[in-house]
Amino acid sequence: MLTTICLFILLRADLIKAPPSVPADSGAVVVSGKSGAPRWTANWTMEPFERDGRKAVRFTERGQGHVSPFSEEIRWSLEAIWSAENGLQPLEAEKIITTSTGVRLATERKQFDHKKGTVRFERQSSGGRSEVKSLSIPPDTLAIEGIAGVLRFLAFDRTAPFAAHLLSNEPRLYSVTFEARGKESVKTPAGEFEAYKLEMVPHVGLLNVFRSFFPKAFFWFSVAPPHFWVRYEGPENGPGTPEIVMELDR
């Protein structure tokens, strides 16, 4: 019983604290497969925002290339809004996916209602097909959209794992912890950085014994403030998708 209580305390859910002021930032990423073959590139922005008179942060991304589960080269545009009042929490996201010539393939939307503890997921595909799901979510839920920008505000000097839930694009909710793995020197197309290394560790309840079958996922953030993201290694869009290396390009 004591062991169970200690584990609960260790993994107690918390929110990533919002910074006093949200910085404006932008950059580019380059992505390759584990073999080194190029897959896709993207440009991103992060900026302070306001939603219903409250402090928020807005993320955008525009990219092109080969991304699972699409067999052809695609383009996409993404906008995600997160609350930045006390803790950082996702509010909404929209992603529009087209062919390289501009023909729309899909539109994905997520609407979070933290008062009700729910998220509404919508996916409209070419040909008029649509998918709508509503999921119950805990307050510590993080979204894929903007995750690298949000994790930069973690307290990197903490020794205990940071527990949260992650909503994937399946959509599916995963219980995870972000665990410190020390510091490393990381070379990227944007340069060489001394970086904090974080591992995202999934927790699958009674099946936790099979965690070794899940692909590992790592994030690197610069040791020098403001701790910007520099590298990611792991699955592209959740379990079962290609493993990639994503790096800061500029």
JOSULHU-V424075 format. One line per field, one symbol per residue. phi: phi as a letter, one per 20 degrees, with the letter a starting at -180 (. if undefined). psi: psi as a letter, one per 40 degrees, with the letter a starting at -180 (. if undefined). burial: b if it has 9 or more other ideal C-beta (glycine too) atoms within 8 Angstrom, else e. A space follows every 10 residues. Layout:
phi=???
psi=???
burial=???
//
This chain:
phi=.fffffffff dgfbdffffg cffebbrbcc ccfffnffcb cbdcccbfbc clmdfbcddc bcbbqdcfee edfccbcccc dcfcfddecf dabccddcff enffdacdcc cecffemccd dccddfnnfc cccccecefe fddffnffff ffefefefef feeaddeeef ebddeccdcf cndbedecge pdcfcfddde dfcclfegfe ffeeffcccc cfffgelffc abcqffcogn dgeccdcfea
psi=dddddddddd ehiiihhiid hhihiiaiih hiideehidi iiiiihiiih hfeihihhii hhiiahhieh dihiiiihhh hiifccihhi diihhhhiie eehhdihhih hhgddefihh hhhhiieehi hhihihiide hiidhedddd eeeigeeidi ihiiihhied iihhhiihhh faiihhhide ahihihhhhh hihfbeedde deehiihiih ihdhiffihd ihhaidfihe iihihhihd.
burial=eeeeeeeeee bebbbbbbee ebeebebbbb bbbeeeeebb bbbbbbbbbe beeebbbbbb bbbbbebeeb eebbbbbbbb bbbbeebbbb bbbbbbbbbb eeebbbbbbb ebbeeebbbb bbbbbeeeee beeebebebb bbbebbbbbb bbbbebeeee bbbbbbbbee bebbbbbbbb eeeeebebeb eebbbbbbbb bbbbeeeeee beebeebbbb bbbeeebbbb bbbbbbbbee bbbbbbbbbe
//
